[in-house]
Amino acid sequence: QVQLVESGGGLVQPGGSLRLSCAVSGNIFSIDAMGWFRQAPGKQRELVASITSGGITIYADSVKGRFTISRTNAKNTVYLQMNDLKPEDTAVYYCKGSRWSPSYDYWGQGTQVTVSS
């Protein structure tokens, strides 16, 4: 089992920055990739960024150049640094841990990010 707990959300003005954290506990070595997803009201949950155990990163086009995903060397914390935030970044942000074989996904409870003046 793996447990994920997000933190760091809040209210920020357009152009501001936030750093989200995802604390990973349990059988962390079973996780092959970590990702951040977000879901705005009335919209589907979408991938924001992901990082594999080998360090390969993927970003949604909408956040490239503004957001950075990273993790600690112990792989027990994953971060999402968000710069130059825009109102359209407003959403609940979720942390996901993925095991590839057998396939299984673990989700955190989410943290609200609101970008507004």
DSSP file with accessible surface (Angstrom, degrees, kcal/mol):
  #  RESIDUE AA STRUCTURE BP1 BP2  ACC     N-H-->O    O-->H-N    N-H-->O    O-->H-N    TCO  KAPPA ALPHA  PHI   PSI    X-CA   Y-CA   Z-CA
    1    1 A Q              0   0  151      0, 0.0    26,-2.8     0, 0.0     2,-0.4   0.000 360.0 360.0 360.0 148.9    0.0    0.0    0.0
    2    2 A V  E     -A   26   0A   8     24,-0.2     2,-0.4    95,-0.1    24,-0.2  -0.995 360.0-157.0-131.5 137.1    1.0    3.6   -0.7
    3    3 A Q  E     -A   25   0A  89     22,-2.5    22,-2.3    -2,-0.4     2,-0.4  -0.951   6.3-166.2-117.0 138.8   -0.4    6.7    0.9
    4    4 A L  E     -A   24   0A  12     -2,-0.4     2,-0.4   103,-0.4   105,-0.4  -0.987   5.1-176.7-126.1 131.3   -0.2   10.1   -0.7
    5    5 A V  E     -A   23   0A  80     18,-1.8    18,-2.8    -2,-0.4     2,-0.2  -0.971  10.9-156.3-131.9 117.9   -0.8   13.4    1.0
    6    6 A E  E     +A   22   0A   6     -2,-0.4     2,-0.3    16,-0.2    16,-0.2  -0.590  18.2 164.1 -90.0 154.3   -0.8   16.7   -0.8
    7    7 A S  E     +A   21   0A  64     14,-2.1    14,-2.7    -2,-0.2   104,-0.1  -0.965  39.5  69.6-155.9 166.4   -0.1   20.2    0.6
    8    8 A G        +     0   0   37     -2,-0.3    11,-0.3     1,-0.3    14,-0.0   0.386  60.4 133.6 105.6  -3.9    0.7   23.7   -0.4
    9    9 A G        +     0   0   30     12,-0.1     2,-0.3     9,-0.1    -1,-0.3  -0.180  22.2 118.0 -71.3 172.1   -2.4   24.8   -2.2
   10   10 A G  E     -d  113   0B  29    102,-0.9   104,-2.8   101,-0.1     2,-0.5  -0.987  61.4 -47.4 163.3-165.6   -4.0   28.2   -1.6
   11   11 A L  E     +d  114   0B 130     -2,-0.3     2,-0.3   102,-0.2   104,-0.2  -0.857  53.4 168.0-102.0 130.3   -5.1   31.5   -3.0
   12   12 A V  E     -d  115   0B  22    102,-2.6   104,-2.2    -2,-0.5     3,-0.1  -0.984  33.0-113.5-141.8 150.0   -2.6   33.4   -5.2
   13   13 A Q    >   -     0   0  134     -2,-0.3     3,-2.4   102,-0.2    72,-0.2  -0.469  50.6 -81.0 -78.8 154.9   -2.7   36.4   -7.5
   14   14 A P  T 3  S+     0   0   61      0, 0.0    72,-0.2     0, 0.0    -1,-0.1  -0.282 121.0  27.7 -53.6 137.6   -2.1   36.0  -11.2
   15   15 A G  T 3  S+     0   0   45     70,-3.3    69,-0.6     1,-0.3    71,-0.1   0.272 100.2 118.1  89.0  -9.3    1.6   35.9  -11.9
   16   16 A G    <   -     0   0   21     -3,-2.4    69,-2.4    69,-0.3     2,-0.3  -0.098  56.4-123.8 -82.6-176.7    2.3   34.5   -8.5
   17   17 A S        +     0   0   62     66,-0.2     2,-0.3    67,-0.2    66,-0.2  -0.928  21.2 178.7-131.4 152.8    3.9   31.2   -7.5
   18   18 A L  E     - B   0  82A  34     64,-2.2    64,-3.2    -2,-0.3     2,-0.5  -0.976  16.9-146.4-144.6 152.2    3.0   28.2   -5.4
   19   19 A R  E     - B   0  81A 130     -2,-0.3     2,-0.3   -11,-0.3    62,-0.2  -0.981  13.9-158.3-123.0 120.4    4.8   25.0   -4.6
   20   20 A L  E     - B   0  80A   0     60,-2.6    60,-2.3    -2,-0.5     2,-0.4  -0.718   6.7-158.6 -92.1 145.1    2.8   21.8   -4.1
   21   21 A S  E     -AB   7  79A  23    -14,-2.7   -14,-2.1    -2,-0.3     2,-0.5  -0.949   8.7-163.6-123.1 146.4    4.1   18.9   -2.1
   22   22 A a  E     -AB   6  78A   0     56,-2.1    56,-2.1    -2,-0.4     2,-0.5  -0.955  11.7-153.2-129.7 109.8    3.1   15.3   -2.2
   23   23 A A  E     -AB   5  77A  51    -18,-2.8   -18,-1.8    -2,-0.5     2,-0.5  -0.747  11.9-158.6 -85.7 125.9    4.3   13.2    0.7
   24   24 A V  E     +A    4   0A  10     52,-3.0     2,-0.3    -2,-0.5   -20,-0.2  -0.901  17.4 167.1-109.3 128.0    4.6    9.5   -0.2
   25   25 A S  E     +A    3   0A  58    -22,-2.3   -22,-2.5    -2,-0.5     2,-0.3  -0.904  38.7  37.3-135.9 165.9    4.6    6.8    2.4
   26   26 A G  E    S+A    2   0A  51     -2,-0.3     2,-2.3   -24,-0.2   -24,-0.2  -0.748 117.2   1.0  96.2-143.3    4.3    3.0    2.5
   27   27 A N  S >  S+     0   0   88    -26,-2.8     3,-1.9    -2,-0.3     4,-0.2  -0.419  72.8 162.5 -82.5  69.4    5.8    0.8   -0.2
   28   28 A I  G >   +     0   0   31     -2,-2.3     3,-1.6     1,-0.3    -1,-0.2   0.772  64.8  66.6 -65.4 -25.1    7.3    3.7   -2.2
   29   29 A F  G 3  S+     0   0  166      1,-0.3    -1,-0.3    -3,-0.2    -2,-0.1   0.585  90.1  65.7 -75.6  -6.1    9.6    1.4   -4.1
   30   30 A S  G <  S+     0   0   21     -3,-1.9     2,-0.4   -29,-0.1    -1,-0.3   0.567  81.9  98.7 -84.3  -8.8    6.7   -0.2   -5.9
   31   31 A I    <   +     0   0   19     -3,-1.6    68,-0.2    -4,-0.2     3,-0.1  -0.666  46.2 179.7 -86.7 128.2    5.9    3.2   -7.5
   32   32 A D        +     0   0   45     66,-2.8    21,-2.5    -2,-0.4     2,-0.3   0.673  68.8  11.3 -98.2 -23.5    7.1    3.6  -11.1
   33   33 A A  E     -FE  52  98B  13     65,-1.5    65,-3.0    19,-0.3     2,-0.4  -0.987  58.7-153.4-155.0 148.4    5.9    7.1  -11.8
   34   34 A M  E     +FE  51  97B  16     17,-2.9    17,-3.0    -2,-0.3     2,-0.3  -0.943  20.6 179.0-120.7 146.2    4.4   10.0  -10.0
   35   35 A G  E     -FE  50  96B   3     61,-2.7    61,-2.8    -2,-0.4     2,-0.5  -0.969  26.2-136.3-145.4 158.1    2.2   12.7  -11.4
   36   36 A W  E     +FE  49  95B   0     13,-3.2    12,-3.1    -2,-0.3    13,-1.7  -0.978  27.1 178.6-111.6 131.0    0.2   15.8  -10.7
   37   37 A F  E     -FE  47  94B  31     57,-3.0    57,-2.9    -2,-0.5     2,-0.3  -0.832   9.0-157.4-122.1 163.0   -3.3   16.1  -12.1
   38   38 A R  E     -FE  46  93B  15      8,-2.4     8,-2.8    -2,-0.3     2,-0.4  -0.991   6.6-162.7-142.8 154.3   -5.8   18.8  -11.8
   39   39 A Q  E     - E   0  92B  68     53,-2.2    53,-2.3    -2,-0.3     6,-0.2  -0.955   6.7-163.4-140.2 116.3   -9.6   19.1  -12.1
   40   40 A A    >   -     0   0   24      4,-0.4     3,-2.4    -2,-0.4    51,-0.1  -0.611  46.1 -75.4 -90.9 157.9  -11.4   22.4  -12.6
   41   41 A P  T 3  S+     0   0  120      0, 0.0    -1,-0.1     0, 0.0     3,-0.1  -0.268 118.9   6.8 -55.9 130.6  -15.2   22.6  -11.9
   42   42 A G  T 3  S+     0   0   91      1,-0.2     2,-0.3    -3,-0.1    -3,-0.0   0.516 113.4 100.8  76.7   5.1  -17.2   21.1  -14.8
   43   43 A K  S <  S-     0   0  147     -3,-2.4    -1,-0.2     1,-0.0     2,-0.1  -0.815  75.5-101.8-120.9 162.7  -14.0   19.7  -16.5
   44   44 A Q        -     0   0  175     -2,-0.3    -4,-0.4     1,-0.1     2,-0.2  -0.439  45.3 -95.7 -77.3 153.6  -12.3   16.4  -16.7
   45   45 A R        -     0   0   92     -6,-0.2     2,-0.3    -2,-0.1    -6,-0.2  -0.501  50.4-166.7 -66.6 136.4   -9.2   15.6  -14.6
   46   46 A E  E     -F   38   0B  87     -8,-2.8    -8,-2.4    -2,-0.2     2,-0.3  -0.941  24.3-104.2-131.5 152.6   -6.1   16.2  -16.7
   47   47 A L  E     +F   37   0B  59     -2,-0.3   -10,-0.3   -10,-0.2     3,-0.1  -0.519  31.8 174.8 -72.3 134.0   -2.4   15.5  -16.4
   48   48 A V  E     -     0   0B   1    -12,-3.1    12,-2.5     1,-0.4     2,-0.3   0.797  64.6 -25.8-102.0 -50.6   -0.3   18.4  -15.4
   49   49 A A  E     -FG  36  59B   0    -13,-1.7   -13,-3.2    10,-0.2    -1,-0.4  -0.981  56.2-166.6-161.8 153.7    3.1   16.8  -15.1
   50   50 A S  E     -FG  35  58B  21      8,-2.2     8,-2.0    -2,-0.3     2,-0.4  -0.976   4.9-161.6-144.4 159.2    4.7   13.5  -14.4
   51   51 A I  E     -FG  34  57B  12    -17,-3.0   -17,-2.9    -2,-0.3     6,-0.2  -0.993  14.1-143.2-142.8 131.7    8.1   12.0  -13.5
   52   52 A T  E >   -F   33   0B  27      4,-2.2     3,-2.1    -2,-0.4   -19,-0.3  -0.419  34.4-102.4 -87.1 170.4    9.2    8.4  -13.8
   53   53 A S  T 3  S+     0   0   47    -21,-2.5   -20,-0.1     1,-0.3    -1,-0.1   0.768 125.5  56.3 -62.5 -23.1   11.4    6.5  -11.4
   54   54 A G  T 3  S-     0   0   66    -22,-0.3    -1,-0.3     2,-0.1   -21,-0.1   0.432 123.4-106.2 -86.7  -1.6   14.2    7.1  -14.0
   55   55 A G    <   +     0   0   33     -3,-2.1     2,-0.4     1,-0.3    -2,-0.1   0.532  67.4 148.8  92.6   7.1   13.6   10.8  -13.9
   56   56 A I        -     0   0  115      1,-0.0    -4,-2.2     2,-0.0     2,-0.3  -0.624  30.3-157.8 -77.4 130.2   11.8   11.3  -17.2
   57   57 A T  E     -G   51   0B  61     -2,-0.4     2,-0.4    -6,-0.2    -6,-0.2  -0.819  13.7-170.3-113.3 150.0    9.4   14.2  -17.1
   58   58 A I  E     -G   50   0B  94     -8,-2.0    -8,-2.2    -2,-0.3     2,-0.4  -0.994   7.2-168.2-134.9 140.1    6.3   15.1  -19.1
   59   59 A Y  E     -G   49   0B  48     -2,-0.4   -10,-0.2   -10,-0.2     2,-0.1  -0.972  26.8-112.9-129.2 146.5    4.3   18.3  -19.0
   60   60 A A    >>  -     0   0   25    -12,-2.5     3,-1.8    -2,-0.4     4,-1.0  -0.473  34.1-118.9 -66.6 146.2    1.0   19.4  -20.4
   61   61 A D  G >4 S+     0   0  129      1,-0.3     3,-0.5     2,-0.2    -1,-0.1   0.849 111.3  63.0 -57.4 -34.1    1.5   22.0  -23.1
   62   62 A S  G 34 S+     0   0   62      1,-0.2    -1,-0.3     3,-0.0   -14,-0.0   0.663 112.0  34.2 -68.6 -16.2   -0.5   24.5  -21.0
   63   63 A V  G X> S+     0   0    0     -3,-1.8     3,-2.3   -15,-0.2     4,-2.3   0.454  81.9 128.0-118.3  -3.4    2.1   24.5  -18.2
   64   64 A K  T << S+     0   0  120     -4,-1.0     4,-0.1    -3,-0.5    -3,-0.0  -0.294  81.3  15.6 -58.1 133.7    5.4   24.0  -20.1
   65   65 A G  T 34 S+     0   0   88      2,-0.4    -1,-0.3     1,-0.1     3,-0.1   0.298 126.2  59.3  85.7 -11.3    7.9   26.7  -19.1
   66   66 A R  T <4 S+     0   0   25     -3,-2.3    17,-2.0     1,-0.2     2,-0.3   0.701  98.5  50.7-115.4 -35.7    5.9   27.6  -16.0
   67   67 A F  E  <  -C   82   0A   4     -4,-2.3    -2,-0.4    15,-0.2     2,-0.4  -0.832  59.1-167.4-109.9 148.4    5.6   24.4  -13.9
   68   68 A T  E     -C   81   0A  72     13,-2.3    13,-3.1    -2,-0.3     2,-0.4  -0.993   6.9-155.2-136.2 127.9    8.4   22.1  -12.8
   69   69 A I  E     +C   80   0A   6     -2,-0.4     2,-0.3    11,-0.2    11,-0.2  -0.814  26.9 155.1 -98.6 140.3    7.9   18.6  -11.3
   70   70 A S  E     -C   79   0A  50      9,-1.8     9,-3.1    -2,-0.4     2,-0.3  -0.939  22.1-153.9-152.9 173.1   10.7   17.3   -9.0
   71   71 A R  E     -C   78   0A  67     -2,-0.3     7,-0.2     7,-0.3     2,-0.1  -0.978  26.6 -98.9-149.4 161.9   11.3   14.8   -6.2
   72   72 A T    >   -     0   0   36      5,-2.2     3,-1.8    -2,-0.3     5,-0.1  -0.398  39.0-110.8 -76.4 160.1   13.6   14.1   -3.4
   73   73 A N  T 3  S+     0   0  171      1,-0.3    -1,-0.1     2,-0.1     0, 0.0   0.832 121.7  55.6 -61.1 -31.4   16.4   11.6   -3.8
   74   74 A A  T 3  S-     0   0   55      1,-0.1    -1,-0.3     3,-0.0    -2,-0.0   0.549 105.9-133.9 -77.7  -5.9   14.6    9.3   -1.4
   75   75 A K  S <  S+     0   0   85     -3,-1.8    -2,-0.1     2,-0.2     3,-0.1   0.689  74.6 116.2  62.0  22.1   11.6    9.6   -3.6
   76   76 A N  S    S+     0   0   69      1,-0.2   -52,-3.0   -53,-0.1     2,-0.3   0.427  71.1  43.7-101.8   2.1    9.3   10.2   -0.7
   77   77 A T  E     -B   23   0A  29    -54,-0.2    -5,-2.2    -5,-0.1     2,-0.4  -0.982  62.8-167.1-143.9 134.1    8.3   13.6   -1.7
   78   78 A V  E     -BC  22  71A   2    -56,-2.1   -56,-2.1    -2,-0.3     2,-0.3  -0.971  12.8-159.8-119.7 137.0    7.2   15.0   -5.1
   79   79 A Y  E     -BC  21  70A  45     -9,-3.1    -9,-1.8    -2,-0.4     2,-0.4  -0.819  15.3-160.3-115.9 154.9    6.9   18.7   -5.7
   80   80 A L  E     -BC  20  69A   0    -60,-2.3   -60,-2.6    -2,-0.3     2,-0.6  -0.917  12.4-161.5-131.7 104.4    5.2   20.8   -8.3
   81   81 A Q  E     -BC  19  68A  61    -13,-3.1   -13,-2.3    -2,-0.4     2,-0.6  -0.803  10.1-166.4 -84.7 122.4    6.7   24.3   -8.5
   82   82 A M  E     +BC  18  67A   0    -64,-3.2   -64,-2.2    -2,-0.6     2,-0.3  -0.951   9.9 175.4-118.2 116.0    4.1   26.6  -10.2
   83   83 A N        +     0   0   64    -17,-2.0   -66,-0.2    -2,-0.6   -67,-0.2  -0.790  60.3  21.0-115.4 161.3    5.2   30.0  -11.5
   84   84 A D  S    S-     0   0   79    -69,-0.6    -1,-0.2    -2,-0.3   -67,-0.2   0.922  84.5-159.1  49.8  51.1    3.5   32.7  -13.5
   85   85 A L        -     0   0    2    -69,-2.4   -70,-3.3    -3,-0.2   -69,-0.3  -0.296   7.5-158.7 -67.2 145.7    0.1   31.3  -12.4
   86   86 A K    >   -     0   0   68    -72,-0.2     3,-2.5   -71,-0.1     4,-0.3  -0.845  32.0-109.0-121.1 156.3   -3.0   32.2  -14.4
   87   87 A P  G >  S+     0   0   69      0, 0.0     3,-1.9     0, 0.0    28,-0.4   0.849 117.6  63.5 -54.8 -32.4   -6.6   32.1  -13.5
   88   88 A E  G 3  S+     0   0  132      1,-0.3   -48,-0.0   -48,-0.0    -3,-0.0   0.564  89.0  69.3 -72.9  -4.6   -7.1   29.1  -15.8
   89   89 A D  G <  S+     0   0    1     -3,-2.5    -1,-0.3    26,-0.1     2,-0.2   0.523  71.0 120.1 -83.6  -6.9   -4.7   27.2  -13.5
   90   90 A T    <   +     0   0   37     -3,-1.9     2,-0.3    -4,-0.3    24,-0.2  -0.426  41.0 105.8 -61.8 125.2   -7.4   27.3  -10.8
   91   91 A A  E    S- H   0 113B   2     22,-2.0    22,-2.7    -2,-0.2     2,-0.5  -0.961  76.4 -78.9-178.4 170.9   -8.4   23.7   -9.9
   92   92 A V  E     -EH  39 112B  34    -53,-2.3   -53,-2.2    -2,-0.3     2,-0.5  -0.856  48.4-146.1 -87.9 127.2   -8.1   20.9   -7.4
   93   93 A Y  E     -EH  38 111B   0     18,-3.1    18,-2.1    -2,-0.5     2,-0.4  -0.855  14.6-165.8-102.2 130.3   -4.6   19.4   -7.8
   94   94 A Y  E     -E   37   0B  40    -57,-2.9   -57,-3.0    -2,-0.5     2,-0.4  -0.914  13.7-140.8-118.2 142.9   -4.1   15.7   -7.2
   95   95 A a  E     -E   36   0B   0     -2,-0.4    13,-2.3   -59,-0.2     2,-0.4  -0.813  21.8-168.1 -97.1 137.4   -1.0   13.6   -6.7
   96   96 A K  E     -EI  35 107B  34    -61,-2.8   -61,-2.7    -2,-0.4     2,-0.5  -0.994  12.1-162.0-130.5 135.5   -1.0   10.2   -8.3
   97   97 A G  E     -EI  34 106B   0      9,-2.6     9,-3.2    -2,-0.4     2,-0.5  -0.961  15.3-158.8-112.4 132.1    1.4    7.3   -7.9
   98   98 A S  E     -EI  33 105B  14    -65,-3.0   -66,-2.8    -2,-0.5   -65,-1.5  -0.938  12.5-164.2-118.3 131.3    1.4    4.6  -10.5
   99   99 A R  E   > - I   0 104B  61      5,-3.3     5,-2.2    -2,-0.5   -68,-0.1  -0.931   8.6-161.3-105.2 132.7    2.6    1.1  -10.4
  100  100 A W  E   5 + I   0 103B 147     -2,-0.5     3,-0.4   -70,-0.3    -1,-0.1   0.829  66.8  62.4 -87.8 -35.5    3.0   -0.4  -13.8
  101  101 A S  T   5S+     0   0  107      1,-0.5    -1,-0.3     2,-0.1     2,-0.1  -0.881 120.9  14.4-143.1 113.0    3.0   -4.2  -13.2
  102  102 A P  T   5S-     0   0   89      0, 0.0    -1,-0.5     0, 0.0     2,-0.1   0.619 112.7-119.0 -68.3 152.5    0.5   -5.1  -12.0
  103  103 A S  E   5 +I  100   0B  97     -3,-0.4     2,-0.3    -2,-0.1    -3,-0.2  -0.374  50.2 147.3 -67.1 130.1   -1.1   -1.8  -13.0
  104  104 A Y  E   < -I   99   0B 113     -5,-2.2    -5,-3.3    -2,-0.1     2,-0.4  -0.944  30.0-150.2-160.9 143.0   -2.5    0.2  -10.1
  105  105 A D  E     -I   98   0B  62     -2,-0.3     2,-0.4    -7,-0.2    -7,-0.2  -0.946   4.2-159.5-119.3 138.5   -2.9    3.9   -9.3
  106  106 A Y  E     -I   97   0B  18     -9,-3.2    -9,-2.6    -2,-0.4     2,-0.4  -0.934  13.5-162.1-112.7 139.6   -2.8    5.6   -5.9
  107  107 A W  E     -I   96   0B 101     -2,-0.4  -103,-0.4   -11,-0.2   -11,-0.2  -0.927  10.8-138.1-123.5 146.2   -4.4    9.0   -5.4
  108  108 A G        -     0   0   12    -13,-2.3  -103,-0.2    -2,-0.4     3,-0.1  -0.301  34.6-103.8 -84.8-178.4   -4.1   11.7   -2.9
  109  109 A Q        -     0   0  115   -105,-0.4  -104,-0.1     1,-0.2   -15,-0.1   0.628  61.4-116.9 -87.8 -12.6   -7.1   13.7   -1.5
  110  110 A G        -     0   0   13    -15,-0.1     2,-0.4     1,-0.1   -16,-0.2   0.086  16.0-126.6  95.9 152.3   -6.3   16.8   -3.5
  111  111 A T  E     - H   0  93B  22    -18,-2.1   -18,-3.1  -104,-0.1     2,-0.3  -0.998  23.8-120.4-138.4 136.5   -5.4   20.4   -2.7
  112  112 A Q  E     - H   0  92B  90     -2,-0.4  -102,-0.9   -20,-0.2     2,-0.5  -0.589  23.2-171.5 -81.9 131.8   -7.2   23.5   -3.9
  113  113 A V  E     -dH  10  91B   0    -22,-2.7   -22,-2.0    -2,-0.3     2,-0.5  -0.991   4.9-176.1-119.7 123.7   -5.3   26.1   -6.0
  114  114 A T  E     -d   11   0B  45   -104,-2.8  -102,-2.6    -2,-0.5     2,-0.6  -0.985   8.8-166.9-123.8 124.0   -7.1   29.3   -6.7
  115  115 A V  E     +d   12   0B   4     -2,-0.5     2,-0.3   -28,-0.4  -102,-0.2  -0.938  34.1 131.9-112.2 110.9   -5.6   32.0   -8.9
  116  116 A S              0   0   62   -104,-2.2    -2,-0.1    -2,-0.6   -30,-0.0  -0.992 360.0 360.0-159.2 147.6   -7.5   35.2   -8.6
  117  117 A S              0   0  131     -2,-0.3  -104,-0.1  -104,-0.2    -1,-0.1   0.423 360.0 360.0 -93.1 360.0   -7.0   38.9   -8.1
